[in-house]
Amino acid sequence: MTRLIIPFLVALLVSGPAWGKDKAGQFHVLGEGIKKCTEYLGAYGASDLEALGETRITTSKELGTYLGWVQGYTSRANETELGATNIYGMNTIEMAGWLASWCRDNPSKMILDAVSAITESHLRK
């Protein structure tokens, strides 16, 4: 167990904070957010995504990595939107499908772009 925890802690400490944008509105994207939609679609298509009750899912490790990144992003958006518990109004499986649909229409875009698009569309409601 210690062998798994130590590399994680080292990676966490080395990665440093990635909060906020610079004066030009740019920011450093970490993790799966920098990957192209075509890569997400490959993982989504090869995965057996299944609900295990209301709040849990089972899926491939590859798609799970994407969805973990997406859940972190969307959790932060939920936290910052006052008066809302879940601005998206969908569960993880529905969100994974929405992102796949968006990525089919925008294959050269990044996952960050897809998650930004779903966030913007739901904040405007």
HUPELIN-V933269 format. One record per residue. N is the residue number from 0. RES is the residue in one letter. D_LAST is the distance of its C-alpha to the last C-alpha in whole Angstrom. Layout:
n=N res=RES d_last=D_LAST
n=N res=RES d_last=D_LAST
This chain:
n=0 res=M d_last=45
n=1 res=T d_last=46
n=2 res=R d_last=46
n=3 res=L d_last=42
n=4 res=I d_last=41
n=5 res=I d_last=43
n=6 res=P d_last=42
n=7 res=F d_last=38
n=8 res=L d_last=39
n=9 res=V d_last=41
n=10 res=A d_last=38
n=11 res=L d_last=35
n=12 res=L d_last=38
n=13 res=V d_last=39
n=14 res=S d_last=35
n=15 res=G d_last=34
n=16 res=P d_last=31
n=17 res=A d_last=28
n=18 res=W d_last=26
n=19 res=G d_last=25
n=20 res=K d_last=25
n=21 res=D d_last=28
n=22 res=K d_last=28
n=23 res=A d_last=28
n=24 res=G d_last=24
n=25 res=Q d_last=26
n=26 res=F d_last=26
n=27 res=H d_last=28
n=28 res=V d_last=26
n=29 res=L d_last=28
n=30 res=G d_last=29
n=31 res=E d_last=27
n=32 res=G d_last=24
n=33 res=I d_last=27
n=34 res=K d_last=28
n=35 res=K d_last=27
n=36 res=C d_last=25
n=37 res=T d_last=28
n=38 res=E d_last=29
n=39 res=Y d_last=26
n=40 res=L d_last=27
n=41 res=G d_last=31
n=42 res=A d_last=30
n=43 res=Y d_last=27
n=44 res=G d_last=30
n=45 res=A d_last=33
n=46 res=S d_last=31
n=47 res=D d_last=31
n=48 res=L d_last=28
n=49 res=E d_last=28
n=50 res=A d_last=27
n=51 res=L d_last=29
n=52 res=G d_last=28
n=53 res=E d_last=24
n=54 res=T d_last=24
n=55 res=R d_last=27
n=56 res=I d_last=27
n=57 res=T d_last=30
n=58 res=T d_last=30
n=59 res=S d_last=32
n=60 res=K d_last=33
n=61 res=E d_last=32
n=62 res=L d_last=28
n=63 res=G d_last=28
n=64 res=T d_last=29
n=65 res=Y d_last=26
n=66 res=L d_last=23
n=67 res=G d_last=25
n=68 res=W d_last=24
n=69 res=V d_last=20
n=70 res=Q d_last=20
n=71 res=G d_last=21
n=72 res=Y d_last=19
n=73 res=T d_last=16
n=74 res=S d_last=18
n=75 res=R d_last=18
n=76 res=A d_last=14
n=77 res=N d_last=14
n=78 res=E d_last=17
n=79 res=T d_last=16
n=80 res=E d_last=12
n=81 res=L d_last=14
n=82 res=G d_last=13
n=83 res=A d_last=12
n=84 res=T d_last=14
n=85 res=N d_last=12
n=86 res=I d_last=9
n=87 res=Y d_last=10
n=88 res=G d_last=11
n=89 res=M d_last=14
n=90 res=N d_last=18
n=91 res=T d_last=20
n=92 res=I d_last=21
n=93 res=E d_last=18
n=94 res=M d_last=17
n=95 res=A d_last=20
n=96 res=G d_last=20
n=97 res=W d_last=16
n=98 res=L d_last=18
n=99 res=A d_last=21
n=100 res=S d_last=20
n=101 res=W d_last=18
n=102 res=C d_last=22
n=103 res=R d_last=23
n=104 res=D d_last=22
n=105 res=N d_last=22
n=106 res=P d_last=26
n=107 res=S d_last=27
n=108 res=K d_last=24
n=109 res=M d_last=24
n=110 res=I d_last=22
n=111 res=L d_last=20
n=112 res=D d_last=19
n=113 res=A d_last=17
n=114 res=V d_last=16
n=115 res=S d_last=15
n=116 res=A d_last=13
n=117 res=I d_last=11
n=118 res=T d_last=10
n=119 res=E d_last=9
n=120 res=S d_last=7
n=121 res=H d_last=5
n=122 res=L d_last=5
n=123 res=R d_last=4
n=124 res=K d_last=0
